[in-house]
C-alpha cells in the first residue's frame, strides 16, 4: 500500500496488489471473450464451408475391362492427348467449395451455350464424338467440352471420366463422371444439377479406365452401340 495525492491534494492510500489483481481479472475475462468469439467464427466458417458442398455420394462399383464405343476410338485417333492416361495424376480429387463452383459454372455455361443437334444432322454419321466448337453437338460433345474446360482450370483429366449410361428413355447416353473424395458426381447436358451418380436415374454401363486406355464395365449391363442422344 502506498500514499498518493488526489486531484484536491488530499492524501489517500492505494492497494497496488488489489489493482493488479483486478487488472488481471479484467484481462482474463477479455481473453475468454476473445476465445469464444474466435471459436464461434471458426465454427460458423466450417458450417458455411460444409453447406457449400454437395451431399456425400459414394464411388461407383467397377467391374472388368470393357470396349469403348467405336466413336470414342475414332475420337482418340484424332485427339490422342485427350485419351491418354497420366497415372501421375490423382485418380480422384478433393471436393472443395472452389471445385464445386468450377463444376457448376462449367456445367451451366456449356449447357446454355451449345445447341443440341444429333450427329446424323451435324456430321452426316450416326455417331461421332467431337468438340462442339461450332456451337452444336449431342450429349458426348457437351461432356468433352466440359472436360476440356475443367482441365484448363487445373482439374486432373484422370479424375474426369467419360461415361456411357442408359438414360430414362432406354437409349445410350454419355455423361461426365467426376471422381472425388466425397463420391462420384455426374455432369449432364440434360440438367444443370450436378448429382451423385446413384440419383440420376440412369443405368451405368462403362467409363474410361484410370490406369490405361481400356474402359471398365459398371454394373455388368450390356453396352449400347451408340450414344447418339441429345
C-alpha distance (Angstrom), angle and dihedral (degrees) to the residues before:
residue distance angle dihedral
X1 . . .
X2 3.79 . .
X3 3.83 136.2 .
X4 3.83 119.7 -115.7
X5 3.82 135.4 173.4
X6 3.78 119.1 -113.0
X7 3.78 123.9 -144.6
X8 3.86 90.9 -79.6
X9 3.79 94.5 50.3
X10 3.78 93.5 -103.8
X11 3.76 120.0 141.1
X12 3.82 120.6 -116.8
X13 3.75 136.1 165.2
X14 3.83 127.1 -118.5
X15 3.79 125.5 -164.3
X16 3.82 103.3 -139.3
X17 3.77 92.0 -167.9
X18 3.80 90.6 56.2
X19 3.78 92.1 49.5
X20 3.80 91.2 49.3
X21 3.79 91.7 47.4
X22 3.80 92.9 50.6
X23 3.83 89.5 46.6
X24 3.79 91.0 52.0
X25 3.81 90.9 50.3
X26 3.81 91.8 50.6
X27 3.82 90.7 49.5
X28 3.80 90.9 48.5
X29 3.80 92.4 51.2
X30 3.81 90.1 48.1
X31 3.81 90.7 50.4
X32 3.80 92.3 50.3
X33 3.80 90.3 48.9
X34 3.79 92.0 50.1
X35 3.81 90.9 48.6
X36 3.80 91.3 51.6
X37 3.79 90.8 49.3
X38 3.80 92.4 49.7
X39 3.78 91.2 45.6
X40 3.79 91.0 49.9
X41 3.80 91.9 48.7
X42 3.80 91.3 49.2
X43 3.80 92.1 50.1
X44 3.81 91.1 48.3
X45 3.81 91.4 49.3
X46 3.79 91.1 49.9
X47 3.81 90.6 49.2
X48 3.80 91.6 49.9
X49 3.81 90.9 48.5
X50 3.81 92.4 51.8
X51 3.79 91.0 45.8
X52 3.81 89.1 55.0
X53 3.81 91.5 59.9
X54 3.82 127.8 79.1
X55 3.78 121.6 -110.0
X56 3.78 112.5 -78.5
X57 3.78 113.5 -94.1
X58 3.80 130.9 -176.0
X59 3.77 135.4 -112.9
X60 3.78 113.5 -96.3
X61 3.79 115.9 -115.9
X62 3.78 114.6 -109.8
X63 3.77 129.9 -151.6
X64 3.77 132.7 -167.2
X65 3.78 129.6 -46.7
X66 3.80 121.1 -56.3
X67 3.78 136.9 -167.7
X68 3.80 115.7 -111.6
X69 3.76 119.3 -127.3
X70 3.80 113.2 -85.0
X71 3.80 92.5 -112.8
X72 3.83 89.7 59.1
X73 3.80 91.1 54.7
X74 3.78 89.5 51.2
X75 3.81 90.7 48.8
X76 3.81 90.4 51.8
X77 3.79 91.7 51.3
X78 3.79 88.2 56.4
X79 3.83 95.8 38.5
X80 3.83 108.5 27.5
X81 3.82 94.4 165.2
X82 3.82 89.8 59.9
X83 3.79 91.4 58.3
X84 3.81 101.4 39.0
X85 3.82 115.6 110.4
X86 3.79 116.6 -139.9
X87 3.81 105.0 -160.4
X88 3.80 89.5 -166.3
X89 3.80 87.2 72.9
X90 3.82 118.9 82.7
X91 3.80 115.5 -97.0
X92 3.81 89.8 -138.9
X93 3.79 135.5 19.6
X94 3.79 135.5 -138.5
X95 3.78 112.4 -97.6
X96 3.79 104.8 -127.3
X97 3.81 131.6 163.1
X98 3.81 88.0 -105.7
X99 3.81 92.5 53.8
X100 3.79 91.6 45.5
X101 3.81 91.1 52.2
X102 3.82 90.4 50.4
X103 3.80 92.6 49.4
X104 3.80 94.8 48.7
X105 3.81 93.6 43.9
X106 3.81 94.5 49.8
X107 3.80 93.1 43.3
X108 3.80 92.4 52.2
X109 3.79 94.5 42.4
X110 3.80 95.9 52.1
X111 3.82 93.5 41.5
X112 3.79 90.7 54.1
X113 3.81 97.1 39.8
X114 3.82 101.8 48.2
X115 3.79 120.6 70.2
X116 3.84 116.4 -142.9
X117 3.77 117.1 -110.9
X118 3.80 128.4 158.1
X119 3.79 117.9 -121.5
X120 3.80 94.6 -114.0
X121 3.80 90.4 60.6
X122 3.80 94.1 36.4
X123 3.80 103.7 41.9
X124 3.79 104.5 8.2
X125 3.82 92.6 -114.8
X126 3.80 132.8 96.1
X127 3.82 96.5 -117.4
X128 3.80 130.3 11.2
X129 3.81 128.1 159.3
X130 3.79 113.7 -148.9
X131 3.79 144.8 128.9
X132 3.82 112.9 -79.4
X133 3.79 92.8 -132.2
X134 3.80 91.8 148.5
X135 3.80 90.6 58.3
X136 3.82 97.0 -102.1
X137 3.77 133.1 93.5
X138 3.77 149.0 120.8
X139 3.80 131.5 -109.5
X140 3.82 101.3 -63.5
X141 3.81 92.0 44.1
X142 3.80 90.5 57.3
X143 3.80 91.3 51.1
X144 3.81 94.7 46.4
X145 3.79 89.8 54.3
X146 3.81 91.8 47.4
X147 3.78 90.6 51.4
X148 3.80 92.5 49.2
X149 3.80 90.9 50.8
X150 3.82 93.0 47.6
X151 3.81 91.5 49.3
X152 3.81 88.2 52.3
X153 3.82 86.5 56.2
X154 3.79 91.0 57.0
X155 3.81 101.2 -97.2
X156 3.83 110.8 139.3
X157 3.80 113.1 -108.9
X158 3.80 89.6 -140.7
X159 3.82 89.2 68.9
X160 3.83 91.8 50.1
X161 3.79 108.8 74.6
X162 3.79 127.7 -175.8
X163 3.80 106.7 -131.6
X164 3.82 135.4 -166.1
X165 3.80 119.5 -144.3
X166 3.78 140.6 166.6
X167 3.79 106.7 -114.9
X168 3.80 133.5 -145.2
X169 3.81 92.6 -79.9
X170 3.78 94.8 47.8
X171 3.81 97.2 -103.2
X172 3.78 131.8 126.3
X173 3.81 112.4 -94.0
X174 3.82 135.9 175.2
X175 3.81 124.9 -137.7
X176 3.80 135.4 168.8
X177 3.80 116.4 -112.3
X178 3.80 117.6 -154.2
X179 3.80 111.4 -158.7
X180 3.83 113.3 -150.0
X181 3.78 141.5 161.9
X182 3.83 87.0 -101.2
X183 3.80 94.1 53.0
X184 3.81 138.6 -87.0
X185 3.82 119.9 -43.8
X186 3.79 130.7 -168.8
X187 3.80 130.5 -132.7
X188 3.79 109.9 -161.5
X189 3.80 135.4 176.8
X190 3.83 90.1 -140.3
X191 3.80 93.3 67.0
X192 3.79 140.4 19.6
X193 3.79 89.6 -140.5
X194 3.80 113.9 100.0
X195 3.79 105.6 -144.5
X196 3.79 137.6 -173.2
X197 3.79 105.8 -99.7
X198 3.83 93.6 -111.4
X199 3.83 92.1 56.7
X200 3.81 97.5 55.8
X201 3.80 95.5 80.6
X202 3.81 90.4 -129.8
X203 3.78 128.3 129.8
X204 3.80 108.5 -125.9
X205 3.79 116.7 -135.4
X206 3.82 110.1 169.1
X207 3.78 144.7 -35.3
X208 3.76 141.2 -163.7
X209 3.78 113.6 -70.0
X210 3.79 121.2 -118.5
X211 3.78 99.3 -144.4
X212 3.80 101.5 48.5
X213 3.79 145.9 -18.9
X214 3.81 94.8 -66.9
X215 3.79 116.6 99.3
X216 3.81 123.0 -132.2
X217 3.80 128.0 -129.9
X218 3.80 122.1 -120.7
X219 3.80 122.7 -153.7
X220 3.82 93.1 -14.3
X221 3.81 94.2 -92.4
X222 3.81 120.9 156.0
X223 3.79 112.3 -101.5
X224 3.81 123.5 -115.7
X225 3.78 115.4 -121.8
X226 3.82 93.4 -128.3
X227 3.79 140.3 8.8
X228 3.80 95.0 -145.0
X229 3.79 93.8 146.7
X230 3.79 129.3 128.4
